[in-house]
Each structure stands twice: as structure tokens, then as C-alpha cells.
Amino acid sequence: MKFEPKSREELSNLLPEGQYEGYVRNAEEKESSTGNPMIVLQVELYDLQGNKRVITDRLILIDSMQWKLFDFCESAGIMDRYEAGEVGAHDCIDKSVHCKVVRKEAKDDFPAKNEIKSYYLPKDKPPKAAAPAKRASPKNSPVSTSAGGDPEIPF
């Protein structure tokens, strides 16, 4: 039998630590082992060779972990749901997110694995904010509005 030998690192199938763009392919509302509500996410990521990895992440809805829910909602573009105080699994599915992936070392009988440490908003993508209220143009403003609603700027 002929094969291409690989290192233990290559065989581990883990992503290198770093920042990744991901896609939430599934989300489910559950209860944690301590009885707290949580959303379990299946986040699909790709390595530099285009190989797909799926990482399970949990957004546990307790005060000490609310920062992660906030960051997820900001990254996924669902801050309106966060600000309303109600985020459900259905709000998370099919969302693109940016996340920081780390490696968690093997412990006891559990192998090493990747986990999502945090979510973030890329620097080139400003956070979505509520639409600003329309302001009236000053009386001597050179900007007027045509019948179609497009601004006309005289030159």
C-alpha cells in the first residue's frame, strides 16, 4: 500500500490559530449542564487549502458570558436582535461571522481541538447602527432634493 506520510500535526486536522471568516450553518437553542439557556452554533470555517472544518460553539446566556453574545451579534449583523433583548437560534443561521480560533490542548481522554475564542467585526466593516434621524437642510444649503429624492449638488 502506497501513501503520502503526514506529521502528527497534519493528521490532527486542526486549524492553525488565527482569524477566520465563518458561516453559521446550524444553530439550536438548548439548556447548559447547569441549567442556563444557550445557543449551540455549528460554524463552518475553511483552511488555506479550502478544506472545510466545523466548530461547535456555545453562546451561554449568562451575565459573565454576555460579551461573547454581543460580539457574535455584532459580527453577524444582528445587533437589532441583541438590542431588543431577544436572540434566537433562527436569528443566527445562515449568518457570516468573523472569529478568532484557538487550539485547546488534549486533556484526559479528550483530543486536542479548535474552539472559537471570540467573534469580531473586521476593521473595514463598520458596525451596523440605527439609521440616523433625518435632519432638515439649513436654509442656505447648496444641497436640494429633486422630485425623485436624489440630492442635487450644484457645481
MODELLER restraints for C-alpha pairs under 7 A, 6 or more apart:
rsr = mdl.restraints
at = mdl.atoms
rsr.add(forms.Gaussian(group=physical.xy_distance, feature=features.Distance(at['CA:14:A'], at['CA:113:A']), mean=6.51, stdev=0.5))
rsr.add(forms.Gaussian(group=physical.xy_distance, feature=features.Distance(at['CA:14:A'], at['CA:114:A']), mean=6.24, stdev=0.5))
rsr.add(forms.Gaussian(group=physical.xy_distance, feature=features.Distance(at['CA:15:A'], at['CA:47:A']), mean=6.49, stdev=0.5))
rsr.add(forms.Gaussian(group=physical.xy_distance, feature=features.Distance(at['CA:15:A'], at['CA:114:A']), mean=6.75, stdev=0.5))
rsr.add(forms.Gaussian(group=physical.xy_distance, feature=features.Distance(at['CA:17:A'], at['CA:101:A']), mean=5.30, stdev=0.5))
rsr.add(forms.Gaussian(group=physical.xy_distance, feature=features.Distance(at['CA:17:A'], at['CA:102:A']), mean=4.67, stdev=0.5))
rsr.add(forms.Gaussian(group=physical.xy_distance, feature=features.Distance(at['CA:17:A'], at['CA:103:A']), mean=6.31, stdev=0.5))
rsr.add(forms.Gaussian(group=physical.xy_distance, feature=features.Distance(at['CA:18:A'], at['CA:100:A']), mean=5.61, stdev=0.5))
rsr.add(forms.Gaussian(group=physical.xy_distance, feature=features.Distance(at['CA:18:A'], at['CA:101:A']), mean=5.38, stdev=0.5))
rsr.add(forms.Gaussian(group=physical.xy_distance, feature=features.Distance(at['CA:18:A'], at['CA:102:A']), mean=6.79, stdev=0.5))
rsr.add(forms.Gaussian(group=physical.xy_distance, feature=features.Distance(at['CA:19:A'], at['CA:99:A']), mean=5.66, stdev=0.5))
rsr.add(forms.Gaussian(group=physical.xy_distance, feature=features.Distance(at['CA:19:A'], at['CA:100:A']), mean=4.46, stdev=0.5))
rsr.add(forms.Gaussian(group=physical.xy_distance, feature=features.Distance(at['CA:19:A'], at['CA:101:A']), mean=6.13, stdev=0.5))
rsr.add(forms.Gaussian(group=physical.xy_distance, feature=features.Distance(at['CA:20:A'], at['CA:45:A']), mean=6.87, stdev=0.5))
rsr.add(forms.Gaussian(group=physical.xy_distance, feature=features.Distance(at['CA:20:A'], at['CA:98:A']), mean=5.69, stdev=0.5))
rsr.add(forms.Gaussian(group=physical.xy_distance, feature=features.Distance(at['CA:20:A'], at['CA:99:A']), mean=5.44, stdev=0.5))
rsr.add(forms.Gaussian(group=physical.xy_distance, feature=features.Distance(at['CA:20:A'], at['CA:100:A']), mean=6.35, stdev=0.5))
rsr.add(forms.Gaussian(group=physical.xy_distance, feature=features.Distance(at['CA:21:A'], at['CA:45:A']), mean=6.63, stdev=0.5))
rsr.add(forms.Gaussian(group=physical.xy_distance, feature=features.Distance(at['CA:21:A'], at['CA:97:A']), mean=5.76, stdev=0.5))
rsr.add(forms.Gaussian(group=physical.xy_distance, feature=features.Distance(at['CA:21:A'], at['CA:98:A']), mean=4.41, stdev=0.5))
rsr.add(forms.Gaussian(group=physical.xy_distance, feature=features.Distance(at['CA:21:A'], at['CA:99:A']), mean=6.35, stdev=0.5))
rsr.add(forms.Gaussian(group=physical.xy_distance, feature=features.Distance(at['CA:22:A'], at['CA:43:A']), mean=6.07, stdev=0.5))
rsr.add(forms.Gaussian(group=physical.xy_distance, feature=features.Distance(at['CA:22:A'], at['CA:44:A']), mean=5.43, stdev=0.5))
rsr.add(forms.Gaussian(group=physical.xy_distance, feature=features.Distance(at['CA:22:A'], at['CA:45:A']), mean=4.79, stdev=0.5))
rsr.add(forms.Gaussian(group=physical.xy_distance, feature=features.Distance(at['CA:22:A'], at['CA:96:A']), mean=5.68, stdev=0.5))
rsr.add(forms.Gaussian(group=physical.xy_distance, feature=features.Distance(at['CA:22:A'], at['CA:97:A']), mean=5.15, stdev=0.5))
rsr.add(forms.Gaussian(group=physical.xy_distance, feature=features.Distance(at['CA:22:A'], at['CA:98:A']), mean=5.92, stdev=0.5))
rsr.add(forms.Gaussian(group=physical.xy_distance, feature=features.Distance(at['CA:23:A'], at['CA:43:A']), mean=5.51, stdev=0.5))
rsr.add(forms.Gaussian(group=physical.xy_distance, feature=features.Distance(at['CA:23:A'], at['CA:44:A']), mean=5.14, stdev=0.5))
rsr.add(forms.Gaussian(group=physical.xy_distance, feature=features.Distance(at['CA:23:A'], at['CA:45:A']), mean=6.80, stdev=0.5))
rsr.add(forms.Gaussian(group=physical.xy_distance, feature=features.Distance(at['CA:23:A'], at['CA:94:A']), mean=6.42, stdev=0.5))
rsr.add(forms.Gaussian(group=physical.xy_distance, feature=features.Distance(at['CA:23:A'], at['CA:95:A']), mean=5.75, stdev=0.5))
rsr.add(forms.Gaussian(group=physical.xy_distance, feature=features.Distance(at['CA:23:A'], at['CA:96:A']), mean=4.48, stdev=0.5))
rsr.add(forms.Gaussian(group=physical.xy_distance, feature=features.Distance(at['CA:23:A'], at['CA:97:A']), mean=6.05, stdev=0.5))
rsr.add(forms.Gaussian(group=physical.xy_distance, feature=features.Distance(at['CA:24:A'], at['CA:41:A']), mean=6.63, stdev=0.5))
rsr.add(forms.Gaussian(group=physical.xy_distance, feature=features.Distance(at['CA:24:A'], at['CA:42:A']), mean=5.79, stdev=0.5))
rsr.add(forms.Gaussian(group=physical.xy_distance, feature=features.Distance(at['CA:24:A'], at['CA:43:A']), mean=4.51, stdev=0.5))
rsr.add(forms.Gaussian(group=physical.xy_distance, feature=features.Distance(at['CA:24:A'], at['CA:44:A']), mean=6.23, stdev=0.5))
rsr.add(forms.Gaussian(group=physical.xy_distance, feature=features.Distance(at['CA:24:A'], at['CA:92:A']), mean=6.68, stdev=0.5))
rsr.add(forms.Gaussian(group=physical.xy_distance, feature=features.Distance(at['CA:24:A'], at['CA:93:A']), mean=5.33, stdev=0.5))
rsr.add(forms.Gaussian(group=physical.xy_distance, feature=features.Distance(at['CA:24:A'], at['CA:94:A']), mean=5.25, stdev=0.5))
rsr.add(forms.Gaussian(group=physical.xy_distance, feature=features.Distance(at['CA:24:A'], at['CA:95:A']), mean=5.39, stdev=0.5))
rsr.add(forms.Gaussian(group=physical.xy_distance, feature=features.Distance(at['CA:24:A'], at['CA:96:A']), mean=6.43, stdev=0.5))
rsr.add(forms.Gaussian(group=physical.xy_distance, feature=features.Distance(at['CA:25:A'], at['CA:42:A']), mean=5.81, stdev=0.5))
rsr.add(forms.Gaussian(group=physical.xy_distance, feature=features.Distance(at['CA:25:A'], at['CA:43:A']), mean=6.10, stdev=0.5))
rsr.add(forms.Gaussian(group=physical.xy_distance, feature=features.Distance(at['CA:25:A'], at['CA:44:A']), mean=6.55, stdev=0.5))
rsr.add(forms.Gaussian(group=physical.xy_distance, feature=features.Distance(at['CA:25:A'], at['CA:93:A']), mean=5.78, stdev=0.5))
rsr.add(forms.Gaussian(group=physical.xy_distance, feature=features.Distance(at['CA:25:A'], at['CA:94:A']), mean=5.60, stdev=0.5))
rsr.add(forms.Gaussian(group=physical.xy_distance, feature=features.Distance(at['CA:26:A'], at['CA:41:A']), mean=5.94, stdev=0.5))
rsr.add(forms.Gaussian(group=physical.xy_distance, feature=features.Distance(at['CA:26:A'], at['CA:42:A']), mean=5.12, stdev=0.5))
rsr.add(forms.Gaussian(group=physical.xy_distance, feature=features.Distance(at['CA:26:A'], at['CA:93:A']), mean=5.38, stdev=0.5))
rsr.add(forms.Gaussian(group=physical.xy_distance, feature=features.Distance(at['CA:27:A'], at['CA:39:A']), mean=6.46, stdev=0.5))
rsr.add(forms.Gaussian(group=physical.xy_distance, feature=features.Distance(at['CA:27:A'], at['CA:40:A']), mean=5.47, stdev=0.5))
rsr.add(forms.Gaussian(group=physical.xy_distance, feature=features.Distance(at['CA:27:A'], at['CA:41:A']), mean=4.44, stdev=0.5))
rsr.add(forms.Gaussian(group=physical.xy_distance, feature=features.Distance(at['CA:27:A'], at['CA:42:A']), mean=6.19, stdev=0.5))
rsr.add(forms.Gaussian(group=physical.xy_distance, feature=features.Distance(at['CA:27:A'], at['CA:89:A']), mean=5.02, stdev=0.5))
rsr.add(forms.Gaussian(group=physical.xy_distance, feature=features.Distance(at['CA:27:A'], at['CA:90:A']), mean=6.95, stdev=0.5))
rsr.add(forms.Gaussian(group=physical.xy_distance, feature=features.Distance(at['CA:27:A'], at['CA:92:A']), mean=6.44, stdev=0.5))
rsr.add(forms.Gaussian(group=physical.xy_distance, feature=features.Distance(at['CA:27:A'], at['CA:93:A']), mean=5.86, stdev=0.5))
rsr.add(forms.Gaussian(group=physical.xy_distance, feature=features.Distance(at['CA:28:A'], at['CA:39:A']), mean=5.52, stdev=0.5))
rsr.add(forms.Gaussian(group=physical.xy_distance, feature=features.Distance(at['CA:28:A'], at['CA:40:A']), mean=5.21, stdev=0.5))
rsr.add(forms.Gaussian(group=physical.xy_distance, feature=features.Distance(at['CA:28:A'], at['CA:41:A']), mean=6.69, stdev=0.5))
rsr.add(forms.Gaussian(group=physical.xy_distance, feature=features.Distance(at['CA:28:A'], at['CA:89:A']), mean=5.22, stdev=0.5))
rsr.add(forms.Gaussian(group=physical.xy_distance, feature=features.Distance(at['CA:29:A'], at['CA:38:A']), mean=5.85, stdev=0.5))
rsr.add(forms.Gaussian(group=physical.xy_distance, feature=features.Distance(at['CA:29:A'], at['CA:39:A']), mean=4.54, stdev=0.5))
rsr.add(forms.Gaussian(group=physical.xy_distance, feature=features.Distance(at['CA:29:A'], at['CA:40:A']), mean=6.31, stdev=0.5))
rsr.add(forms.Gaussian(group=physical.xy_distance, feature=features.Distance(at['CA:29:A'], at['CA:89:A']), mean=5.73, stdev=0.5))
rsr.add(forms.Gaussian(group=physical.xy_distance, feature=features.Distance(at['CA:30:A'], at['CA:37:A']), mean=6.06, stdev=0.5))
rsr.add(forms.Gaussian(group=physical.xy_distance, feature=features.Distance(at['CA:30:A'], at['CA:38:A']), mean=5.44, stdev=0.5))
rsr.add(forms.Gaussian(group=physical.xy_distance, feature=features.Distance(at['CA:30:A'], at['CA:39:A']), mean=6.12, stdev=0.5))
rsr.add(forms.Gaussian(group=physical.xy_distance, feature=features.Distance(at['CA:30:A'], at['CA:40:A']), mean=6.98, stdev=0.5))
rsr.add(forms.Gaussian(group=physical.xy_distance, feature=features.Distance(at['CA:31:A'], at['CA:37:A']), mean=4.64, stdev=0.5))
rsr.add(forms.Gaussian(group=physical.xy_distance, feature=features.Distance(at['CA:31:A'], at['CA:38:A']), mean=5.73, stdev=0.5))
rsr.add(forms.Gaussian(group=physical.xy_distance, feature=features.Distance(at['CA:32:A'], at['CA:38:A']), mean=6.37, stdev=0.5))
rsr.add(forms.Gaussian(group=physical.xy_distance, feature=features.Distance(at['CA:36:A'], at['CA:60:A']), mean=6.89, stdev=0.5))
rsr.add(forms.Gaussian(group=physical.xy_distance, feature=features.Distance(at['CA:36:A'], at['CA:61:A']), mean=6.65, stdev=0.5))
rsr.add(forms.Gaussian(group=physical.xy_distance, feature=features.Distance(at['CA:37:A'], at['CA:60:A']), mean=6.24, stdev=0.5))
rsr.add(forms.Gaussian(group=physical.xy_distance, feature=features.Distance(at['CA:37:A'], at['CA:61:A']), mean=5.60, stdev=0.5))
rsr.add(forms.Gaussian(group=physical.xy_distance, feature=features.Distance(at['CA:38:A'], at['CA:58:A']), mean=6.52, stdev=0.5))
rsr.add(forms.Gaussian(group=physical.xy_distance, feature=features.Distance(at['CA:38:A'], at['CA:59:A']), mean=5.38, stdev=0.5))
rsr.add(forms.Gaussian(group=physical.xy_distance, feature=features.Distance(at['CA:38:A'], at['CA:60:A']), mean=4.23, stdev=0.5))
rsr.add(forms.Gaussian(group=physical.xy_distance, feature=features.Distance(at['CA:38:A'], at['CA:61:A']), mean=5.42, stdev=0.5))
rsr.add(forms.Gaussian(group=physical.xy_distance, feature=features.Distance(at['CA:39:A'], at['CA:58:A']), mean=5.73, stdev=0.5))
rsr.add(forms.Gaussian(group=physical.xy_distance, feature=features.Distance(at['CA:39:A'], at['CA:59:A']), mean=5.12, stdev=0.5))
rsr.add(forms.Gaussian(group=physical.xy_distance, feature=features.Distance(at['CA:39:A'], at['CA:60:A']), mean=6.56, stdev=0.5))
rsr.add(forms.Gaussian(group=physical.xy_distance, feature=features.Distance(at['CA:39:A'], at['CA:89:A']), mean=6.04, stdev=0.5))
rsr.add(forms.Gaussian(group=physical.xy_distance, feature=features.Distance(at['CA:40:A'], at['CA:56:A']), mean=6.88, stdev=0.5))
rsr.add(forms.Gaussian(group=physical.xy_distance, feature=features.Distance(at['CA:40:A'], at['CA:57:A']), mean=5.84, stdev=0.5))
rsr.add(forms.Gaussian(group=physical.xy_distance, feature=features.Distance(at['CA:40:A'], at['CA:58:A']), mean=4.56, stdev=0.5))
rsr.add(forms.Gaussian(group=physical.xy_distance, feature=features.Distance(at['CA:40:A'], at['CA:59:A']), mean=6.45, stdev=0.5))
rsr.add(forms.Gaussian(group=physical.xy_distance, feature=features.Distance(at['CA:41:A'], at['CA:56:A']), mean=5.58, stdev=0.5))
rsr.add(forms.Gaussian(group=physical.xy_distance, feature=features.Distance(at['CA:41:A'], at['CA:57:A']), mean=5.11, stdev=0.5))
rsr.add(forms.Gaussian(group=physical.xy_distance, feature=features.Distance(at['CA:41:A'], at['CA:58:A']), mean=6.07, stdev=0.5))
rsr.add(forms.Gaussian(group=physical.xy_distance, feature=features.Distance(at['CA:42:A'], at['CA:54:A']), mean=6.29, stdev=0.5))
rsr.add(forms.Gaussian(group=physical.xy_distance, feature=features.Distance(at['CA:42:A'], at['CA:55:A']), mean=5.84, stdev=0.5))
rsr.add(forms.Gaussian(group=physical.xy_distance, feature=features.Distance(at['CA:42:A'], at['CA:56:A']), mean=4.75, stdev=0.5))
rsr.add(forms.Gaussian(group=physical.xy_distance, feature=features.Distance(at['CA:42:A'], at['CA:57:A']), mean=6.57, stdev=0.5))
rsr.add(forms.Gaussian(group=physical.xy_distance, feature=features.Distance(at['CA:43:A'], at['CA:54:A']), mean=5.46, stdev=0.5))
rsr.add(forms.Gaussian(group=physical.xy_distance, feature=features.Distance(at['CA:43:A'], at['CA:55:A']), mean=5.25, stdev=0.5))
rsr.add(forms.Gaussian(group=physical.xy_distance, feature=features.Distance(at['CA:43:A'], at['CA:56:A']), mean=6.27, stdev=0.5))
rsr.add(forms.Gaussian(group=physical.xy_distance, feature=features.Distance(at['CA:44:A'], at['CA:52:A']), mean=6.72, stdev=0.5))
rsr.add(forms.Gaussian(group=physical.xy_distance, feature=features.Distance(at['CA:44:A'], at['CA:53:A']), mean=5.76, stdev=0.5))
rsr.add(forms.Gaussian(group=physical.xy_distance, feature=features.Distance(at['CA:44:A'], at['CA:54:A']), mean=4.46, stdev=0.5))
rsr.add(forms.Gaussian(group=physical.xy_distance, feature=features.Distance(at['CA:44:A'], at['CA:55:A']), mean=6.52, stdev=0.5))
rsr.add(forms.Gaussian(group=physical.xy_distance, feature=features.Distance(at['CA:45:A'], at['CA:52:A']), mean=5.74, stdev=0.5))
rsr.add(forms.Gaussian(group=physical.xy_distance, feature=features.Distance(at['CA:45:A'], at['CA:53:A']), mean=5.17, stdev=0.5))
rsr.add(forms.Gaussian(group=physical.xy_distance, feature=features.Distance(at['CA:45:A'], at['CA:54:A']), mean=6.10, stdev=0.5))
rsr.add(forms.Gaussian(group=physical.xy_distance, feature=features.Distance(at['CA:46:A'], at['CA:52:A']), mean=4.55, stdev=0.5))
rsr.add(forms.Gaussian(group=physical.xy_distance, feature=features.Distance(at['CA:46:A'], at['CA:53:A']), mean=5.92, stdev=0.5))
rsr.add(forms.Gaussian(group=physical.xy_distance, feature=features.Distance(at['CA:55:A'], at['CA:114:A']), mean=6.97, stdev=0.5))
rsr.add(forms.Gaussian(group=physical.xy_distance, feature=features.Distance(at['CA:55:A'], at['CA:115:A']), mean=6.49, stdev=0.5))
rsr.add(forms.Gaussian(group=physical.xy_distance, feature=features.Distance(at['CA:57:A'], at['CA:116:A']), mean=6.49, stdev=0.5))
rsr.add(forms.Gaussian(group=physical.xy_distance, feature=features.Distance(at['CA:59:A'], at['CA:68:A']), mean=6.82, stdev=0.5))
rsr.add(forms.Gaussian(group=physical.xy_distance, feature=features.Distance(at['CA:59:A'], at['CA:69:A']), mean=5.96, stdev=0.5))
rsr.add(forms.Gaussian(group=physical.xy_distance, feature=features.Distance(at['CA:68:A'], at['CA:118:A']), mean=6.41, stdev=0.5))
rsr.add(forms.Gaussian(group=physical.xy_distance, feature=features.Distance(at['CA:70:A'], at['CA:82:A']), mean=6.94, stdev=0.5))
rsr.add(forms.Gaussian(group=physical.xy_distance, feature=features.Distance(at['CA:71:A'], at['CA:119:A']), mean=5.30, stdev=0.5))
rsr.add(forms.Gaussian(group=physical.xy_distance, feature=features.Distance(at['CA:71:A'], at['CA:120:A']), mean=5.88, stdev=0.5))
rsr.add(forms.Gaussian(group=physical.xy_distance, feature=features.Distance(at['CA:72:A'], at['CA:119:A']), mean=5.31, stdev=0.5))
rsr.add(forms.Gaussian(group=physical.xy_distance, feature=features.Distance(at['CA:73:A'], at['CA:79:A']), mean=5.23, stdev=0.5))
rsr.add(forms.Gaussian(group=physical.xy_distance, feature=features.Distance(at['CA:73:A'], at['CA:82:A']), mean=6.52, stdev=0.5))
rsr.add(forms.Gaussian(group=physical.xy_distance, feature=features.Distance(at['CA:74:A'], at['CA:121:A']), mean=6.61, stdev=0.5))
rsr.add(forms.Gaussian(group=physical.xy_distance, feature=features.Distance(at['CA:74:A'], at['CA:127:A']), mean=6.66, stdev=0.5))
rsr.add(forms.Gaussian(group=physical.xy_distance, feature=features.Distance(at['CA:75:A'], at['CA:97:A']), mean=5.23, stdev=0.5))
rsr.add(forms.Gaussian(group=physical.xy_distance, feature=features.Distance(at['CA:75:A'], at['CA:98:A']), mean=6.19, stdev=0.5))
rsr.add(forms.Gaussian(group=physical.xy_distance, feature=features.Distance(at['CA:75:A'], at['CA:119:A']), mean=6.35, stdev=0.5))
rsr.add(forms.Gaussian(group=physical.xy_distance, feature=features.Distance(at['CA:75:A'], at['CA:120:A']), mean=5.46, stdev=0.5))
rsr.add(forms.Gaussian(group=physical.xy_distance, feature=features.Distance(at['CA:75:A'], at['CA:121:A']), mean=4.86, stdev=0.5))
rsr.add(forms.Gaussian(group=physical.xy_distance, feature=features.Distance(at['CA:76:A'], at['CA:95:A']), mean=5.61, stdev=0.5))
rsr.add(forms.Gaussian(group=physical.xy_distance, feature=features.Distance(at['CA:76:A'], at['CA:96:A']), mean=5.78, stdev=0.5))
rsr.add(forms.Gaussian(group=physical.xy_distance, feature=features.Distance(at['CA:76:A'], at['CA:97:A']), mean=5.08, stdev=0.5))
rsr.add(forms.Gaussian(group=physical.xy_distance, feature=features.Distance(at['CA:77:A'], at['CA:128:A']), mean=6.67, stdev=0.5))
rsr.add(forms.Gaussian(group=physical.xy_distance, feature=features.Distance(at['CA:81:A'], at['CA:87:A']), mean=5.51, stdev=0.5))
rsr.add(forms.Gaussian(group=physical.xy_distance, feature=features.Distance(at['CA:98:A'], at['CA:119:A']), mean=5.68, stdev=0.5))
rsr.add(forms.Gaussian(group=physical.xy_distance, feature=features.Distance(at['CA:98:A'], at['CA:120:A']), mean=5.60, stdev=0.5))
rsr.add(forms.Gaussian(group=physical.xy_distance, feature=features.Distance(at['CA:98:A'], at['CA:121:A']), mean=6.56, stdev=0.5))
rsr.add(forms.Gaussian(group=physical.xy_distance, feature=features.Distance(at['CA:99:A'], at['CA:116:A']), mean=6.49, stdev=0.5))
rsr.add(forms.Gaussian(group=physical.xy_distance, feature=features.Distance(at['CA:99:A'], at['CA:118:A']), mean=5.65, stdev=0.5))
rsr.add(forms.Gaussian(group=physical.xy_distance, feature=features.Distance(at['CA:99:A'], at['CA:119:A']), mean=4.17, stdev=0.5))
rsr.add(forms.Gaussian(group=physical.xy_distance, feature=features.Distance(at['CA:99:A'], at['CA:120:A']), mean=5.87, stdev=0.5))
rsr.add(forms.Gaussian(group=physical.xy_distance, feature=features.Distance(at['CA:100:A'], at['CA:116:A']), mean=5.84, stdev=0.5))
rsr.add(forms.Gaussian(group=physical.xy_distance, feature=features.Distance(at['CA:100:A'], at['CA:117:A']), mean=5.62, stdev=0.5))
rsr.add(forms.Gaussian(group=physical.xy_distance, feature=features.Distance(at['CA:100:A'], at['CA:118:A']), mean=5.33, stdev=0.5))
rsr.add(forms.Gaussian(group=physical.xy_distance, feature=features.Distance(at['CA:100:A'], at['CA:119:A']), mean=6.19, stdev=0.5))
rsr.add(forms.Gaussian(group=physical.xy_distance, feature=features.Distance(at['CA:101:A'], at['CA:114:A']), mean=6.54, stdev=0.5))
rsr.add(forms.Gaussian(group=physical.xy_distance, feature=features.Distance(at['CA:101:A'], at['CA:115:A']), mean=5.71, stdev=0.5))
rsr.add(forms.Gaussian(group=physical.xy_distance, feature=features.Distance(at['CA:101:A'], at['CA:116:A']), mean=4.63, stdev=0.5))
rsr.add(forms.Gaussian(group=physical.xy_distance, feature=features.Distance(at['CA:101:A'], at['CA:117:A']), mean=5.79, stdev=0.5))
rsr.add(forms.Gaussian(group=physical.xy_distance, feature=features.Distance(at['CA:102:A'], at['CA:114:A']), mean=5.68, stdev=0.5))
rsr.add(forms.Gaussian(group=physical.xy_distance, feature=features.Distance(at['CA:102:A'], at['CA:115:A']), mean=5.58, stdev=0.5))
rsr.add(forms.Gaussian(group=physical.xy_distance, feature=features.Distance(at['CA:102:A'], at['CA:116:A']), mean=6.35, stdev=0.5))
rsr.add(forms.Gaussian(group=physical.xy_distance, feature=features.Distance(at['CA:102:A'], at['CA:117:A']), mean=6.28, stdev=0.5))
rsr.add(forms.Gaussian(group=physical.xy_distance, feature=features.Distance(at['CA:103:A'], at['CA:113:A']), mean=5.74, stdev=0.5))
rsr.add(forms.Gaussian(group=physical.xy_distance, feature=features.Distance(at['CA:103:A'], at['CA:114:A']), mean=4.51, stdev=0.5))
rsr.add(forms.Gaussian(group=physical.xy_distance, feature=features.Distance(at['CA:103:A'], at['CA:115:A']), mean=6.25, stdev=0.5))
rsr.add(forms.Gaussian(group=physical.xy_distance, feature=features.Distance(at['CA:104:A'], at['CA:112:A']), mean=5.60, stdev=0.5))
rsr.add(forms.Gaussian(group=physical.xy_distance, feature=features.Distance(at['CA:104:A'], at['CA:113:A']), mean=5.32, stdev=0.5))
rsr.add(forms.Gaussian(group=physical.xy_distance, feature=features.Distance(at['CA:104:A'], at['CA:114:A']), mean=5.94, stdev=0.5))
rsr.add(forms.Gaussian(group=physical.xy_distance, feature=features.Distance(at['CA:104:A'], at['CA:115:A']), mean=6.81, stdev=0.5))
rsr.add(forms.Gaussian(group=physical.xy_distance, feature=features.Distance(at['CA:105:A'], at['CA:112:A']), mean=4.52, stdev=0.5))
rsr.add(forms.Gaussian(group=physical.xy_distance, feature=features.Distance(at['CA:105:A'], at['CA:113:A']), mean=6.74, stdev=0.5))
rsr.add(forms.Gaussian(group=physical.xy_distance, feature=features.Distance(at['CA:106:A'], at['CA:112:A']), mean=3.97, stdev=0.5))
rsr.add(forms.Gaussian(group=physical.xy_distance, feature=features.Distance(at['CA:142:A'], at['CA:153:A']), mean=6.59, stdev=0.5))
rsr.add(forms.Gaussian(group=physical.xy_distance, feature=features.Distance(at['CA:142:A'], at['CA:154:A']), mean=6.71, stdev=0.5))
rsr.add(forms.Gaussian(group=physical.xy_distance, feature=features.Distance(at['CA:143:A'], at['CA:151:A']), mean=6.40, stdev=0.5))
rsr.add(forms.Gaussian(group=physical.xy_distance, feature=features.Distance(at['CA:143:A'], at['CA:152:A']), mean=5.88, stdev=0.5))
rsr.add(forms.Gaussian(group=physical.xy_distance, feature=features.Distance(at['CA:143:A'], at['CA:153:A']), mean=5.25, stdev=0.5))
rsr.add(forms.Gaussian(group=physical.xy_distance, feature=features.Distance(at['CA:144:A'], at['CA:151:A']), mean=5.78, stdev=0.5))
rsr.add(forms.Gaussian(group=physical.xy_distance, feature=features.Distance(at['CA:144:A'], at['CA:152:A']), mean=5.51, stdev=0.5))
rsr.add(forms.Gaussian(group=physical.xy_distance, feature=features.Distance(at['CA:145:A'], at['CA:151:A']), mean=4.61, stdev=0.5))
rsr.add(forms.Gaussian(group=physical.xy_distance, feature=features.Distance(at['CA:145:A'], at['CA:152:A']), mean=5.85, stdev=0.5))
rsr.add(forms.Gaussian(group=physical.xy_distance, feature=features.Distance(at['CA:146:A'], at['CA:152:A']), mean=6.59, stdev=0.5))
